[in-house]
Each structure stands twice: as structure tokens, then as C-alpha cells.
Amino acid sequence: MKTPVSTLGPSAALLAGLVLAGCANKADTVPCPPITAPVDTISAYQTTDEAGALIDMRFNGVSALCKVVGSGDIRMDVAIGMKLKRLDGGAVDDVVGITVGTAIVDAEDNVVANDRIIYRAGMSKEESLKYPVIDYRVTVNPDHRLVISLLPAP
């Protein structure tokens, strides 16, 4: 026996609507090309601008949402999670610069393009840990991969 939606109540109908709304934009997504990071570049150290406090930086996860664009290439909307840990004093409001190098590598492991992401994260004097997310958009061929690397302080 089929149950009409109207007898399920307003909260069940709202839940069904939210579930369907969540799927509305995902129909045109495709599996993303691989995202990799060399082991020796997943962490780095940097000092803050004002106090010179030492910050231990590391990748804390990466996610991506990918769509095919008109040319058949894949647009990757990448979110790079970071973990920043203040290692020494300098308990002042401060800013630390994060530099992430990127490379697009083809199927034969040749670098076909590279870029540099510069992100600045504020840290209040009360914070010893911070978890910012760096958003990055890049378009690649379907057989390419994205390589990310944390670059040390210049």
C-alpha cells in the first residue's frame, strides 16, 4: 500500500525535500583525478609576522569536488585542510603565511604546469592550534593528477 506524502507529516516532508535538494547540484560531478603530496612536503615550519613565533604547519586532509567543463577537462575545486600549531611563546595576535606549491603532472609524470598558493592565517593570542582550510580551483586534463607541497619559509 502506498502512503501519500501528506500523511507523513511536515517534518518527514521537509526531510525528503532537504535530501532531494542536496542531490540537485551533484548530478554533474565526476570522480576527481588523484591528488598527491610527496611525504617530505606534508609539513613545514614558518614564523609569525609580528612575534616571530615558530609555527608547525601540516596538511590535515584534502577534499575535492570535480566537474567536466566544456572542453572535456576537469575543474577541481580543492579544499586543503591545514593544522597550525604555535610551538613557542609570542602570545600576541599575529599572522602566519602559508605557501603551498602545486604541480599538474601528466600520465608520463611530466610536470605540465605549476602554481603557488599564498594563504595568510591570523592567530589570536589565545590560540595555540588553528585549522584553516585553503580553497583552490584548477582545471586539468582527465589523465593528469594534482601534486601539492607545503613550502618552507622563504
Summary of the structure (lengths in Angstrom):
residues: 154
radius of gyration: 21.1
end to end distance: 69.2
largest distance: 70.2
contacts: 407
relative contact order: 0.23
helix: 16%
strand: 51%
